Amino acid sequence: MNEKGDGRGSAEIFVQSPPKLGNQYQDDRFLRAWLRRKLPAEVLRDIEPELDEMGRLAGGELYEFQLRDRLNEPQLTQWDAWGNRVDRIEVTPLWQRVAPLAASAGLIGIPYARRHGQFSRVHQFALVYLFHASSDLYTCPLAMTDGAARTLMVSGNSRLIERAVPHLTSRDPAHAWTSGQWMTESTGGSDVGASLTVARQLGDEWRLYGKKWFTSAITSQMALTLARPEGNGAGGSGLAMFYVETHDSDGRPNGIRIERLKDKLGTRKVPTAELTLEAARAELVGENRGGTRSIEPMLVVTRAWNSVTSVASMRRGVALAAAYAAERRAFGSSLSDLPLHVDTLAGMEAETRAAFLLAFELVELLGRQESNDMTGDERALLRLLTPIAKLLTAKQAVAVVSEAIEAFGGAGYVEDTGLPALLRDTHVLPIWEGTTNVLALDALLRGDLNSGLAAVLKRIESCRTSIVEPRLADLAQMPAAAITRVREWLKHHGDAAVMQAGARRIAITIGRALQLILLIEHAQWSLAIAGEDAAGTIAAARRFAATPVDQLNQILPEESQALLRPDA
Ligand SMILES: Cc1cc2nc3c(=O)[nH]c(=O)nc-3n(C[C@H](O)[C@H](O)[C@H](O)COP(=O)(O)OP(=O)(O)OC[C@H]3O[C@@H](n4cnc5c(N)ncnc54)[C@H](O)[C@@H]3O)c2cc1C
């Protein structure tokens, strides 16, 4: 661009066009193909207008709003002008826009209305997947709301089901509630058994006393939380799960003080608070012990949300990087014609598809569980896949989104492109809802790992029998071989410390083996259907197979100690 008279002299000035997003549903060829494969035609026909509309909003109005809203953050007002403690939080303009949208779109309501039976979870999470990256993590309170609704539903507590679930699942914004999940204390988020919050029974009523160290979505109307009824023993089994409404019927705080909002690396639009509970009125949801077990349904749901939002963040990074590559030129060509840049983007795309297939495998299993239409193997698969999908997709998201930042060169590092926020917001995904290590241990050491691995092998076999394409047949041997090696490894490394030290590598190997077979299965399907992207799906499977799927090795805990503490 040659500009004159603008005070910048007469030198040629170049202005780079920013990346543009289109309709995120129409542009996502992979999502649309997967939905065609998985959903009965009449179900897809019924939900497609909603997906199209969400895709339009996510790539247009909401994305533009998000960029304009970049500098706003939630504000906490602790006192009013007259000295009354009010602890009021004002959320950002984008959050004010998307809260009613999320309710009316049914992002929580859909799986409870169950219009499409076992496919209702796919319906819901396809919308969540489109919504997430343009919502400034409004998916955080939504995940906990869904988790709370599910937990109350399976608790059998009819009073609380009648009181709260209609609000949590409502599609009427004026009626809809969100829920928090208050577990983490300063003593530990992984080791919640160390919680110090006490529950005191006063007649028919329970009151809670303690401090909750990380409470996101503190603007919610209710929360599920853990506390130790007086007289109960130590550890997780001595905790009980409680239902708390954050305000009384006159709108006054229910014995809850917001001490401050956290000053965080990312998720800066999410108000995450430190709370003091001072005689907060609470209701016991079920038993007065075993709270860590009672709250598990919440974690199954929030980990599925984490997996889907991880993939959504990856998709946004890839979509922006691909759009930019088409606009940006270097060395006389478009970036999208430079072989190495194309190779880099293709690697990101293959990881994103692999993560998508694993996350949505989990979503499908959840839908079947809620339809009471599940085999024993599927139950074992759901149990093992929940922590593995969460930990693996979150790690993939950080890697892919980080690569997307680099794909913009220096622009990726500049705040008002909106790109750094995407990386910062993605970085929370491996931490909350269980860190990578804690979930790897959960996958391996709790539950029946043998049944889980047997179910994984059966799933792999069921995919492998459908493979007839020679370019895929060889690759299809790899996943079963990796799982067999996991079993061998476990047989020969019975020592508890060795098992713990290897847990992350084992979990990632199981997850990547499943991702590979799911890519292969999808590619085989594409080949058989005219008009599907067979070449692309085969390329994704071949490319993913060339990355380390099997991450097992023989590193022993004492070797790691020697590396970190040479003088010990
Ligand atoms: C933005 C944000 C929002 C959050 N919102 C909420 C919320 O709404 N509600 C809520 O309850 N919590 C919330 N959390 C807390 C979050 O769930 C915890 O931070 C997380 O579970 C980790 O707990 P911690 O911080 O105590 O770390 P720690 O448990 O101290 O872990 C520290 C490190 O030790 C590792 N580690 C721990 N145990 C083991 C082990 N046995 N073996 C190997 N490694 C181990 C972990 O992997 C981690 O790397 C939020 C956190 C963030 C960052």
The ligand as a MOL file (V3000), in Angstrom:
LIG
                    3D

  0  0  0     0  0            999 V3000
M  V30 BEGIN CTAB
M  V30 COUNTS 53 58 0 0 0
M  V30 BEGIN ATOM
M  V30 1 C -8.0590 -21.1850 36.5830 0
M  V30 2 C -8.3520 -22.2530 37.5790 0
M  V30 3 C -9.6450 -22.4450 37.9950 0
M  V30 4 C -9.9460 -23.4270 38.9240 0
M  V30 5 N -11.2350 -23.5850 39.3270 0
M  V30 6 C -11.5280 -24.5070 40.2650 0
M  V30 7 C -12.8630 -24.6820 40.7380 0
M  V30 8 O -13.7950 -24.0210 40.2860 0
M  V30 9 N -13.0980 -25.5870 41.7040 0
M  V30 10 C -12.0990 -26.3570 42.2280 0
M  V30 11 O -12.3820 -27.1730 43.0870 0
M  V30 12 N -10.8200 -26.2240 41.8060 0
M  V30 13 C -10.5190 -25.3300 40.8370 0
M  V30 14 N -9.2330 -25.1860 40.3880 0
M  V30 15 C -8.1790 -25.9240 41.0540 0
M  V30 16 C -7.5930 -27.0800 40.2710 0
M  V30 17 O -8.5340 -28.1100 40.1320 0
M  V30 18 C -6.3290 -27.5190 41.0290 0
M  V30 19 O -5.3930 -26.4710 40.9410 0
M  V30 20 C -5.7450 -28.7920 40.4750 0
M  V30 21 O -6.6000 -29.8800 40.7290 0
M  V30 22 C -4.3660 -29.0970 41.0840 0
M  V30 23 O -4.3800 -28.9910 42.4760 0
M  V30 24 P -3.2980 -28.1030 43.2350 0
M  V30 25 O -3.3120 -26.7550 42.6390 0
M  V30 26 O -3.5090 -28.2100 44.6940 0
M  V30 27 O -1.9040 -28.7560 42.8570 0
M  V30 28 P -1.2080 -29.9590 43.6090 0
M  V30 29 O -2.2080 -31.0150 43.9160 0
M  V30 30 O -0.3840 -29.4450 44.7090 0
M  V30 31 O -0.2480 -30.5200 42.4530 0
M  V30 32 C 1.0440 -29.9430 42.1710 0
M  V30 33 C 1.7590 -30.8560 41.1630 0
M  V30 34 O 1.9660 -32.1210 41.7620 0
M  V30 35 C 1.5090 -33.1430 40.8950 0
M  V30 36 N 1.0070 -34.2370 41.7240 0
M  V30 37 C 0.1000 -34.1790 42.7290 0
M  V30 38 N -0.1130 -35.4100 43.2290 0
M  V30 39 C 0.6740 -36.2500 42.5260 0
M  V30 40 C 0.9420 -37.6480 42.5800 0
M  V30 41 N 0.3190 -38.4500 43.4550 0
M  V30 42 N 1.8780 -38.1860 41.7310 0
M  V30 43 C 2.4860 -37.4050 40.8150 0
M  V30 44 N 2.2880 -36.0760 40.7270 0
M  V30 45 C 1.3940 -35.5070 41.5650 0
M  V30 46 C 0.4180 -32.5210 40.0620 0
M  V30 47 O 0.2890 -33.2070 38.8300 0
M  V30 48 C 0.9570 -31.1020 39.8860 0
M  V30 49 O 1.8120 -31.0710 38.7790 0
M  V30 50 C -8.9140 -24.2270 39.4390 0
M  V30 51 C -7.6030 -24.0520 38.9980 0
M  V30 52 C -7.3250 -23.0770 38.0780 0
M  V30 53 C -5.9030 -22.8990 37.6250 0
M  V30 END ATOM
M  V30 BEGIN BOND
M  V30 1 1 1 2
M  V30 2 1 2 3
M  V30 3 2 2 52
M  V30 4 2 3 4
M  V30 5 1 4 5
M  V30 6 1 4 50
M  V30 7 2 5 6
M  V30 8 1 6 7
M  V30 9 1 6 13
M  V30 10 2 7 8
M  V30 11 1 7 9
M  V30 12 1 9 10
M  V30 13 2 10 11
M  V30 14 1 10 12
M  V30 15 2 12 13
M  V30 16 1 13 14
M  V30 17 1 14 15
M  V30 18 1 14 50
M  V30 19 1 15 16
M  V30 20 1 16 17
M  V30 21 1 16 18
M  V30 22 1 18 19
M  V30 23 1 18 20
M  V30 24 1 20 21
M  V30 25 1 20 22
M  V30 26 1 22 23
M  V30 27 1 23 24
M  V30 28 2 24 25
M  V30 29 1 24 26
M  V30 30 1 24 27
M  V30 31 1 27 28
M  V30 32 2 28 29
M  V30 33 1 28 30
M  V30 34 1 28 31
M  V30 35 1 31 32
M  V30 36 1 32 33
M  V30 37 1 33 34
M  V30 38 1 33 48
M  V30 39 1 34 35
M  V30 40 1 35 36
M  V30 41 1 35 46
M  V30 42 1 36 37
M  V30 43 1 36 45
M  V30 44 2 37 38
M  V30 45 1 38 39
M  V30 46 1 39 40
M  V30 47 2 39 45
M  V30 48 1 40 41
M  V30 49 2 40 42
M  V30 50 1 42 43
M  V30 51 2 43 44
M  V30 52 1 44 45
M  V30 53 1 46 47
M  V30 54 1 46 48
M  V30 55 1 48 49
M  V30 56 2 50 51
M  V30 57 1 51 52
M  V30 58 1 52 53
M  V30 END BOND
M  V30 END CTAB
M  END
